Amino acid sequence: MALDYKKAGVDIEAGYKSVELIKGYVKETMRPEVLGGLGGFSGAFSMKGIKDMEDPVLLSGTDGVGTKIKLAFLLDKHDTIGIDAVAMCVNDVACAGGEPLFFLDYIACGKNYPEKIAAIVKGVAEGCKQSDCALIGGETAEHPGLMPEDEYDVAGFTVGVVDRKDMIDGSAIKDGDVLIGVASSGVHSNGFSLVRKVFDMTRESLETYYDELGMTLGECLLTPTRIYVHMMKSLKNAGVKVKGCSHITGGGFYENIPRMLPDGIKAVVEKDSYDVPPIFKLMQKKGQIEDKMMYNTYNMGLGMVLAVDPADVDAALKAIEAAGDKAWVVGKAASGEKGVELV
């Protein structure tokens, strides 16, 4: 029997079909700076538009979606996980004051099912649209024998730009500055290894309706990560000086908030200052998880924490609301050893 690539487990025709299926989604994310079409060896993006900046700085971010992807397999729902991949990257760029310009995705799968790949990329494109970011390239790699046929992993990479004078680095945060917490859309894309220990990972368990959630457990857990690019733009357009910004991802409050703090400043966060979403309360109760572990693993309802001057608080809250996000004053910066104090 003559061997060929298909018999070895890689279906080139399926690859061609998935490219055809995703072309429409990719087209919807285009920006005027994108040069050429889909199918070249590299994605081209004109830098002409940033020439007017005094000192343009490129920012980059890369991430995946962790074990949240397991829920997509169990529920056979693949059209939102791509939003998470984009969100994890573009939120990091927005955190530094940057505007995401373009995104590239990478999908590794055991077997290329074109319709499934198209559903994943549909989510990636949706995340790009939500962040005004062009999807200018990607790779789908078929890995027979390395991954089970019905499984895949998705990751991505973004490049953004900021004028150096507009960079947010936290260095100016001082005692008395106010901390504003911006609502998350739920668990986002971190801590799912613990989620999967708390709840039975079966289709039946995920399709169970919970009154306190107002939806099934699976719908709640698969809710895509909130993208904060427009919110950060709204603050900038309103003339609000964001002194520090923390994207609350893996490591929760304890690991992420200190990343924006200068030495000699601590963050004092009031736990009762905002609404903790029901999913976290349900998870904590069911898994008998200590408070400290919850705040060290999850966003607990705050996807971003910003530091602003007390005089800018009202304008900041107004600009965040104008972008369609919800926010609360959740604490303050104070003199002390760099870290987080929950009160």
Buried (B, 14 or more C-beta within 10 A) or exposed (E): EEEEEEEEBBBEEBBEBBBEBBBEBBEEBBBEBBEEEBEEEEBEBEEEBBEEBEEBBEBEBBBBBBBBBBBBBBBEBBBBBBBBBBBBBBBBBBBBBBBBBBBBBBBBBBBBBBEBBBBBBBBBBBBBBBBBBBBBBBEBBBBBEEBEBEBBBBBBBBBBBBBEEBBBEBEEBBEEBBBBBBBBBBBBBBBBEBBBEBBEBEEEEBEBEBEEBEEBBBBBBBBBBBBBBBBBBBBBEBEBBBBBBBBBBBBBBBBBBBBBBBEEBBBBBBBEBBEBBBBBBBBBEEBEBEEEBBBBBBBBBBBBBBBBBEEBBEBBBBBBEBBEBBBBBBBBBBEEEBEBBBE
